[in-house]
Amino acid sequence: MEFLHLNAKQYRDMLAGKFVPKENKYHAKKTEVNGVVFDSNKEMRRWKELCVMEGSGLINNLQRQVRFILQEGFTTRDGQKIRPISYLADYVYEDKQGNKYIEDCKSVATKKIEVYRLKKKMVMYKYPEYKFIES
């Protein structure tokens, strides 16, 4: 279940029938299939393709939403706790030759987001045993 977060003005407007929930910035629509929620239709379609590929033996060890730690969390000298920096990959799998892949479904717009671009570079540096694919 997804919750709608509103500020006080939005809540008053909603009660008055004037509030329209904000659309996703990149127009992606969450999609649910067999109880699994995907961030977009594109991500859901790719999952289905990868499942077929795994079923036919082209790939194996298919996983979704795999977290990669890019920098460990730490505590500063003055006691401030800093959380780890991580990257959440859409899919991780291996081909028949044992090559490992990290795959992310991104639109043209989301590929341009600076944080995404930076984390992608960090993943490629820290995990060179994986080939990074954008679909």
C-alpha positions in Angstrom: 0.0 0.0 0.0 1.3 3.4 -0.9 0.8 6.4 1.3 0.2 9.9 0.2 2.3 12.5 2.1 0.6 15.9 2.3 1.4 19.2 3.9 -1.3 21.1 5.8 -2.3 23.2 2.7 -2.6 20.1 0.5 -4.7 18.4 3.2 -7.1 21.4 3.4 -7.2 21.5 -0.4 -8.0 17.8 -0.6 -10.8 18.2 1.9 -12.2 21.0 -0.3 -11.9 18.9 -3.4 -9.1 21.1 -4.9 -6.1 18.8 -4.4 -4.7 16.7 -7.2 -1.9 14.3 -6.2 1.5 15.1 -7.8 2.5 12.9 -10.7 5.8 11.1 -10.7 8.5 13.5 -11.9 9.5 11.2 -14.8 6.0 10.0 -15.5 6.8 6.4 -14.4 3.9 4.5 -13.0 4.3 1.8 -10.3 3.1 -1.5 -11.6 2.2 -4.6 -9.5 2.5 -8.2 -10.9 1.8 -11.2 -8.7 2.3 -9.1 -5.6 5.6 -7.7 -6.8 5.7 -3.9 -7.2 7.9 -2.4 -9.9 8.8 1.3 -10.2 7.8 1.4 -13.9 6.3 -0.6 -16.7 9.7 -0.8 -18.3 11.2 -2.4 -15.2 8.3 -4.9 -15.1 8.6 -5.8 -18.7 12.4 -6.4 -18.4 11.8 -8.5 -15.3 9.5 -10.8 -17.3 12.1 -11.0 -20.1 14.9 -11.9 -17.7 12.6 -14.6 -16.0 12.1 -16.2 -19.5 15.9 -16.0 -20.1 16.5 -17.7 -16.8 13.9 -20.4 -17.5 15.5 -21.2 -20.8 19.0 -21.4 -19.2 20.5 -18.3 -20.8 21.1 -16.7 -17.5 21.1 -17.8 -13.8 21.1 -16.5 -10.3 18.6 -13.8 -11.2 17.9 -11.4 -8.4 16.1 -8.0 -8.1 16.6 -5.0 -5.9 20.2 -6.0 -4.8 22.0 -3.4 -2.6 25.7 -2.7 -3.2 27.6 -0.8 -0.5 29.7 1.9 -2.1 31.1 3.4 1.1 30.7 2.0 4.6 29.0 4.0 7.3 31.2 5.7 9.9 31.2 7.9 12.9 33.0 11.3 12.8 35.4 12.5 15.5 32.6 14.5 17.1 30.3 11.5 17.3 28.1 12.1 14.3 26.9 8.9 12.6 27.1 8.9 8.8 25.1 6.3 7.0 26.6 4.1 4.3 26.3 5.1 0.7 24.6 2.3 -1.3 23.3 1.6 -4.8 20.2 -0.4 -5.3 20.4 -2.3 -8.6 17.3 -3.4 -10.4 18.7 -6.8 -11.4 21.7 -8.9 -10.9 22.4 -12.1 -12.8 25.1 -14.3 -14.5 25.3 -15.7 -18.0 26.2 -19.3 -18.9 29.9 -18.3 -19.1 29.8 -17.0 -15.5 30.0 -13.3 -16.4 28.2 -11.2 -13.8 25.8 -8.3 -14.7 24.2 -5.4 -12.9 21.3 -4.1 -14.9 19.2 -1.0 -14.3 16.1 0.1 -16.2 16.5 3.9 -16.7 14.7 6.4 -18.9 16.7 8.9 -20.9 15.8 11.5 -18.3 16.8 9.5 -15.2 20.2 8.6 -16.9 21.0 12.3 -16.7 20.5 12.6 -12.9 23.9 13.5 -11.4 23.5 11.3 -8.3 22.7 8.3 -10.5 25.7 9.0 -12.8 28.0 9.3 -9.8 26.8 6.1 -8.1 27.0 4.2 -11.4 30.7 5.2 -11.7 31.3 4.2 -8.0 29.7 0.8 -8.7 31.8 0.2 -11.8 34.9 1.1 -9.8 34.2 -0.9 -6.6 32.7 -4.0 -8.3 34.8 -4.5 -11.5 33.7 -8.2 -11.6 30.3 -7.0 -12.8 29.4 -5.6 -16.2 27.0 -2.6 -15.8 24.0 -2.5 -18.2 21.4 0.2 -18.6 18.2 -1.0 -20.3 
